[in-house]
Amino acid sequence: MIRKFISRVFGRKTPGVAGEPAVIGVSKHGIRRDDISSGSRRTVETLQQQGYKAYVVGGAVRDLLAGIIPKDYDVATSATPEQVRQCFRRSRIIGRRFQIVHVLMGAETIEVTTFRGHHDEHSGSKAHTDNQGRVLRDNVFGSEREDAARRDFTVNALYFDPSSETIIDYHHGLADLKQKTLRMIGDPKTRYREDPVRMLRAVRLAAKLNLVIDPEASRPIREMASLVENIPPSRLFDEMLKLLTSGFAVKCVSQLRAEGLHHGLLPLLDVILDQPLGERFVMLALENTDRRVREGKPISPGFLFATLLWHEVLSKWESIKATGERAMPALFLAMDEVLDVQAEKLAITRRIAGDIKDIWALQPRFEQRSGKRPYGVLEQPRFRAGYDFLLLRAESGEVDGELEQWWTDFMNADGDARAAMLLPPKADETKKRRRRKRKPADGPAE
């Protein structure tokens, strides 16, 4: 009843035509054409001038309605990828699973997709799926209505036309947003089989927009969580990165556990969430990341994943040292082993993996506070990230706060003060000089 009332307030249906979408005027939704980016506005206008339908769609419309500044803008159109390509000189067609066009507008990259259609006997097309029902390739084009039905959640099926400043709403998305409900379009089980990433996306959107996942959409998640293992590592990494850098990572991780999605998703979470010290360390890292996102400060994926995987590395490191291996070689073996395990689930890029290793490798070096070694640590390219990592370790109680304070003072001191802070070398740090054997003197020349 409430939903119908909100639908009447925030939209109107074309009279006399059954099943027509709600056409919502600017007086009801409040989004003006100047509220969207100039690049997305110009992209829509160009396509419309060429005789095609075109709208700003999905997350950008949803975020604007929720009072959030969109990170990027997507456009949906009746033009095929080839036709879109002909409209824009600076554009390129990409993708296999979903063929899309990237349109370059100044510094902006606008993602343009053609309206998607249904796979059925009438269209003569069948979706390319794996044996679990996940869609592998889908380039069947259709109508605007079919495109709306193909979207995942009702709050993502909103189409904004900047020329008329109206929102086209096929599935009561605006009403659901007002009711703080995340509702799936279609049968949730079928939609999750088509793309298991939708389960992760449900968690992220619910946390980001402070929505409650509709029971019909939430109920199948726990029993279908194993489908996440079927997601390609590169897609899973991208989705996890979005989730952890959304500004609501703490809520997302809590929701992952509540929905039963943490087991097997990231192997480290299975262990960390059951260890008080490890969980405190991770939560401090996620709170720090959320705070930086809200303040508009840059964040480092390498630093974030280094914190998530650190206690897994510590465990492996200790077990390898127990076999008699020296500390630093043992640490590098542990790092490689942990990252190799993660590579089976997440396609962590080589650059990010390099950053992660640099941060980890600095941690035992912070223990060395005598001689020239501290000066060498200061000169490391990733010193600042390693130092911030040390601060988190101290705050979580993993290391003594005195160590963190020493490095804070050493970093900010001048030359003489730094020299005075150096500690005497430990017994095991004193290197024994090896006597070099002298070559015998040459005998007298004959």
ChimeraX attribute file (.defattr): number of C-alpha atoms within 10 A of each C-alpha:
attribute: neighborCount
match mode: 1-to-1
recipient: residues
	/A:1	6
	/A:2	9
	/A:3	14
	/A:4	11
	/A:5	10
	/A:6	16
	/A:7	22
	/A:8	13
	/A:9	12
	/A:10	21
	/A:11	21
	/A:12	16
	/A:13	18
	/A:14	12
	/A:15	7
	/A:16	7
	/A:17	8
	/A:18	8
	/A:19	10
	/A:20	15
	/A:21	18
	/A:22	22
	/A:23	18
	/A:24	22
	/A:25	17
	/A:26	15
	/A:27	11
	/A:28	12
	/A:29	16
	/A:30	13
	/A:31	19
	/A:32	16
	/A:33	17
	/A:34	10
	/A:35	12
	/A:36	20
	/A:37	15
	/A:38	13
	/A:39	18
	/A:40	26
	/A:41	21
	/A:42	13
	/A:43	24
	/A:44	23
	/A:45	19
	/A:46	16
	/A:47	20
	/A:48	17
	/A:49	11
	/A:50	12
	/A:51	11
	/A:52	16
	/A:53	18
	/A:54	27
	/A:55	28
	/A:56	25
	/A:57	24
	/A:58	23
	/A:59	19
	/A:60	24
	/A:61	25
	/A:62	23
	/A:63	17
	/A:64	16
	/A:65	17
	/A:66	14
	/A:67	9
	/A:68	13
	/A:69	13
	/A:70	14
	/A:71	8
	/A:72	14
	/A:73	21
	/A:74	19
	/A:75	24
	/A:76	23
	/A:77	24
	/A:78	23
	/A:79	22
	/A:80	18
	/A:81	20
	/A:82	13
	/A:83	14
	/A:84	27
	/A:85	19
	/A:86	12
	/A:87	17
	/A:88	17
	/A:89	10
	/A:90	13
	/A:91	19
	/A:92	16
	/A:93	17
	/A:94	13
	/A:95	10
	/A:96	11
	/A:97	12
	/A:98	16
	/A:99	17
	/A:100	22
	/A:101	24
	/A:102	21
	/A:103	24
	/A:104	18
	/A:105	16
	/A:106	9
	/A:107	7
	/A:108	15
	/A:109	18
	/A:110	22
	/A:111	20
	/A:112	30
	/A:113	24
	/A:114	28
	/A:115	24
	/A:116	24
	/A:117	21
	/A:118	20
	/A:119	17
	/A:120	10
	/A:121	8
	/A:122	7
	/A:123	12
	/A:124	8
	/A:125	14
	/A:126	13
	/A:127	17
	/A:128	14
	/A:129	14
	/A:130	13
	/A:131	6
	/A:132	10
	/A:133	17
	/A:134	20
	/A:135	18
	/A:136	14
	/A:137	16
	/A:138	19
	/A:139	20
	/A:140	18
	/A:141	19
	/A:142	16
	/A:143	15
	/A:144	20
	/A:145	16
	/A:146	15
	/A:147	19
	/A:148	25
	/A:149	19
	/A:150	17
	/A:151	18
	/A:152	21
	/A:153	26
	/A:154	26
	/A:155	28
	/A:156	25
	/A:157	26
	/A:158	25
	/A:159	24
	/A:160	28
	/A:161	19
	/A:162	22
	/A:163	13
	/A:164	11
	/A:165	17
	/A:166	23
	/A:167	26
	/A:168	25
	/A:169	28
	/A:170	22
	/A:171	23
	/A:172	22
	/A:173	24
	/A:174	28
	/A:175	23
	/A:176	20
	/A:177	20
	/A:178	16
	/A:179	14
	/A:180	16
	/A:181	20
	/A:182	26
	/A:183	26
	/A:184	24
	/A:185	20
	/A:186	15
	/A:187	10
	/A:188	21
	/A:189	18
	/A:190	12
	/A:191	23
	/A:192	24
	/A:193	21
	/A:194	18
	/A:195	18
	/A:196	25
	/A:197	20
	/A:198	20
	/A:199	25
	/A:200	23
	/A:201	18
	/A:202	26
	/A:203	25
	/A:204	26
	/A:205	21
	/A:206	20
	/A:207	23
	/A:208	19
	/A:209	18
	/A:210	16
	/A:211	20
	/A:212	17
	/A:213	19
	/A:214	16
	/A:215	11
	/A:216	13
	/A:217	21
	/A:218	19
	/A:219	14
	/A:220	15
	/A:221	22
	/A:222	15
	/A:223	12
	/A:224	16
	/A:225	20
	/A:226	15
	/A:227	18
	/A:228	21
	/A:229	14
	/A:230	16
	/A:231	16
	/A:232	14
	/A:233	17
	/A:234	15
	/A:235	14
	/A:236	23
	/A:237	19
	/A:238	14
	/A:239	18
	/A:240	20
	/A:241	15
	/A:242	14
	/A:243	23
	/A:244	22
	/A:245	19
	/A:246	19
	/A:247	23
	/A:248	24
	/A:249	25
	/A:250	22
	/A:251	21
	/A:252	24
	/A:253	22
	/A:254	16
	/A:255	19
	/A:256	21
	/A:257	16
	/A:258	12
	/A:259	19
	/A:260	17
	/A:261	22
	/A:262	19
	/A:263	15
	/A:264	15
	/A:265	21
	/A:266	19
	/A:267	16
	/A:268	21
	/A:269	22
	/A:270	14
	/A:271	14
	/A:272	20
	/A:273	18
	/A:274	10
	/A:275	13
	/A:276	10
	/A:277	15
	/A:278	24
	/A:279	18
	/A:280	19
	/A:281	23
	/A:282	26
	/A:283	19
	/A:284	18
	/A:285	24
	/A:286	24
	/A:287	16
	/A:288	17
	/A:289	26
	/A:290	22
	/A:291	14
	/A:292	15
	/A:293	16
	/A:294	11
	/A:295	10
	/A:296	10
	/A:297	10
	/A:298	9
	/A:299	14
	/A:300	14
	/A:301	18
	/A:302	20
	/A:303	23
	/A:304	21
	/A:305	19
	/A:306	24
	/A:307	24
	/A:308	21
	/A:309	23
	/A:310	23
	/A:311	20
	/A:312	21
	/A:313	23
	/A:314	16
	/A:315	12
	/A:316	19
	/A:317	23
	/A:318	15
	/A:319	14
	/A:320	18
	/A:321	16
	/A:322	12
	/A:323	9
	/A:324	9
	/A:325	15
	/A:326	11
	/A:327	14
	/A:328	14
	/A:329	13
	/A:330	19
	/A:331	23
	/A:332	16
	/A:333	15
	/A:334	22
	/A:335	23
	/A:336	14
	/A:337	16
	/A:338	21
	/A:339	19
	/A:340	13
	/A:341	13
	/A:342	18
	/A:343	15
	/A:344	12
	/A:345	22
	/A:346	22
	/A:347	17
	/A:348	22
	/A:349	12
	/A:350	9
	/A:351	9
	/A:352	17
	/A:353	19
	/A:354	12
	/A:355	21
	/A:356	26
	/A:357	18
	/A:358	20
	/A:359	24
	/A:360	24
	/A:361	16
	/A:362	19
	/A:363	16
	/A:364	11
	/A:365	14
	/A:366	19
	/A:367	13
	/A:368	17
	/A:369	21
	/A:370	16
	/A:371	14
	/A:372	11
	/A:373	14
	/A:374	19
	/A:375	15
	/A:376	11
	/A:377	18
	/A:378	16
	/A:379	10
	/A:380	12
	/A:381	12
	/A:382	15
	/A:383	17
	/A:384	13
	/A:385	19
	/A:386	24
	/A:387	21
	/A:388	14
	/A:389	22
	/A:390	23
	/A:391	19
	/A:392	21
	/A:393	25
	/A:394	18
	/A:395	16
	/A:396	21
	/A:397	13
	/A:398	14
	/A:399	14
	/A:400	12
	/A:401	15
	/A:402	10
	/A:403	15
	/A:404	21
	/A:405	13
	/A:406	14
	/A:407	20
	/A:408	13
	/A:409	13
	/A:410	21
	/A:411	14
	/A:412	10
	/A:413	14
	/A:414	10
	/A:415	9
	/A:416	8
	/A:417	12
	/A:418	15
	/A:419	15
	/A:420	10
	/A:421	15
	/A:422	17
	/A:423	11
	/A:424	10
	/A:425	12
	/A:426	10
	/A:427	7
	/A:428	7
	/A:429	11
	/A:430	8
	/A:431	7
	/A:432	7
	/A:433	6
	/A:434	6
	/A:435	6
	/A:436	6
	/A:437	6
	/A:438	6
	/A:439	6
	/A:440	6
	/A:441	6
	/A:442	6
	/A:443	6
	/A:444	5
	/A:445	4
	/A:446	3
